[in-house]
C-alpha cells in the first residue's frame, strides 16, 4: 500500500520532487511544441521565439527553482530516517535526474531569457 511519511520534511521533499518532475515535463512539452510550430527551419529567423517557446523558457526557469528546492529538501529528508532504502534511492535518482537536466540546460545557456 501507499506509505505516507509522518515526517514533514519527507512530505515536503516528496511533494517538491513530484512538482519538479511535473514542471520539467511541461517545460519539455512546451519547448517541443514551440520548436515544431516553426515548421520550415528557414522560418526560425522570422517567427522565433514563439509564445509557446517563451512559455517553455519560463517553465524551465520554474523547473530549475523546484529542482534546487527538491535537492535541498532531499538532503533534509534523508537525514530524518523514516524512508525505506528503496524510497531513498528512488527519490535521490529522480532529484539527481532533475539536477543533471538543469545543469545541462544551464551549460547550453537555455535557462533564462538570453534569446530576446
N, C-alpha and C positions, 0 to 999 in steps of 0.2 A: 504494500500500500504506500500511499504518499506519506512521507515523513516531513512534518513541519518542524523547523528548528524552534527551540524555545529561546534561543539567544537572539536578541535584537540585532546585533552586528551581523550575524549569519543571515537573518532575514533581509536586512538591507543589502548585503553582498549578493544574495540570490536575486533580489529584485533588480539591482543595478546591472547584474550580468544579463538577465533576461531583457531588460530595456536596452542595454548596449547592443546586444545581438539583433534586436528588432530594428533599431535605428541604423545599424550597419546594413542590414538587408534592404531597408527602404532607400538608403543612400545609394547603394549599388544599383538598385532598380531605377531610381531617378536618373542616375548618370547614364545607364544603358539606354533608357528611353530618350534622353536628351541627345545622345550621340546618334541614335537611329533616326531621330527626327530630321537630321541634317540631309539624309538622302544621298545625293551625289556629293562625293568628297570635295569637289571643287567649290561647293556652296559654303564650306567652312569659313571662308573669308567674308561672306555676306550676311549670314544669319547665325553666327556663333558668338557668344553662348546663348542658347535658347533659355526661356524662362524655366523650363523643366531642368535643364542642366544647372542653372543657377540655384534652383531648389536643391539639387543634388549636392552642390557645394556647401550650402547651409547645413544639409543633413550630415555631411562628412564632418563638418566642424562640430556639430552637436554630438556625433558619434565619438569623436576624439575626447570630448569633455566627459561623456559617460564612461569611456574606456579608462580614463585616468581615475575617475571616482570608483569604478569597479575594481581596479587594481589596488587602490588604497584600502577599500573595504575588504578585499580578499585577504590582504595581509592581516587585518584585524580579526577577520573571521577564522583564519587558520590558527591563530593563537588562542582562540577560545576553546576549541577542542571537543565540540559535541558532534561534528560531522563525521560520517564514516570515511574510511580511507578512499573508497570508490568515489564518493561525492566530492571529496577534496581534490582528487586527481582530475575528475571531470570539470570541476569548477576552474581549476588552475589552467587546464588546457584551453577552455573557452576564453578565459581572460587573456591568456598568452596569445591566442589567435587574434583577438582584438588589438592587442598591443603591437603585434607584428604588422597587422594591416595598417594601423595608424602610423607606424614608423616608416613603412614602405611609401605610403601616400605623402608623408611629410618629406621624405627624401626626393620624391618626384615633384615636389612643390604643388601638390594637389590639395593641401589643407590651407584654407583661407581664400582670399579673393585677389589673387595676383594676375587674373586674366582680364581685368577691366581697365 
